[in-house]
Amino acid sequence: MPPPVVHGNDPVFPVAHGKALARAVADAKFVKIEGDGHEIHSEDWETIISAIDEHDELSSSDRGKTT
């Protein structure tokens, strides 16, 4: 199950790095957090938790399936 790639505005690791990572992982979902760098702010928790919850729900629905 591809991970969500959560990335903020960071002077050391620009948004382009997060987008490149998301492109490198098949079907990964890129989630941009506005205005953040290395810090996670409480106003961003809902966005981050939603991305993780969505990933977990998709992952849970794939459990038990055979390819």
C-alpha positions as CSV (number, residue, x, y, z in Angstrom):
1,M,0.0,0.0,0.0
2,P,1.6,3.3,-1.1
3,P,2.1,5.8,1.7
4,P,0.8,9.3,1.9
5,V,3.7,11.8,1.4
6,V,3.0,14.7,3.8
7,H,5.3,17.7,3.1
8,G,5.5,21.3,4.1
9,N,7.3,24.4,2.9
10,D,10.9,23.8,4.0
11,P,14.0,25.7,3.1
12,V,16.2,22.6,3.4
13,F,13.8,20.2,1.7
14,P,11.7,22.1,-0.8
15,V,8.2,21.0,-1.8
16,A,9.7,19.7,-5.1
17,H,11.5,17.0,-3.0
18,G,8.2,15.8,-1.5
19,K,6.5,15.8,-4.9
20,A,9.5,13.8,-6.4
21,L,9.1,11.2,-3.6
22,A,5.4,10.9,-4.3
23,R,6.1,10.4,-8.0
24,A,8.7,7.8,-7.2
25,V,6.3,5.6,-5.2
26,A,3.6,4.2,-7.3
27,D,0.1,5.5,-6.4
28,A,1.4,7.6,-3.5
29,K,-0.8,10.5,-2.5
30,F,1.0,13.9,-2.1
31,V,-0.4,16.0,0.8
32,K,1.0,19.5,1.1
33,I,0.9,21.4,4.4
34,E,1.0,25.1,3.8
35,G,3.5,27.2,5.7
36,D,5.3,24.4,7.6
37,G,8.9,23.4,7.5
38,H,10.4,20.9,10.0
39,E,7.6,21.6,12.5
40,I,4.1,20.1,12.8
41,H,1.6,22.7,14.0
42,S,-1.6,21.8,15.7
43,E,-3.7,23.6,13.0
44,D,-2.3,21.0,10.5
45,W,-3.2,17.9,12.6
46,E,-6.6,17.4,11.0
47,T,-5.0,17.3,7.5
48,I,-2.2,15.0,8.6
49,I,-4.5,12.7,10.5
50,S,-7.0,12.5,7.7
51,A,-4.2,11.5,5.3
52,I,-3.1,8.8,7.7
53,D,-6.7,7.6,8.3
54,E,-7.4,7.4,4.6
55,H,-4.2,5.4,4.1
56,D,-5.2,3.1,7.0
57,E,-8.7,2.6,5.6
58,L,-7.4,1.7,2.2
59,S,-4.7,-0.6,3.7
60,S,-7.3,-2.3,5.9
61,S,-9.6,-2.9,2.9
62,D,-6.8,-4.5,1.0
63,R,-5.9,-6.9,3.8
64,G,-7.0,-10.4,3.0
65,K,-7.1,-9.8,-0.7
66,T,-5.0,-12.0,-2.9
67,T,-3.5,-10.7,-6.1
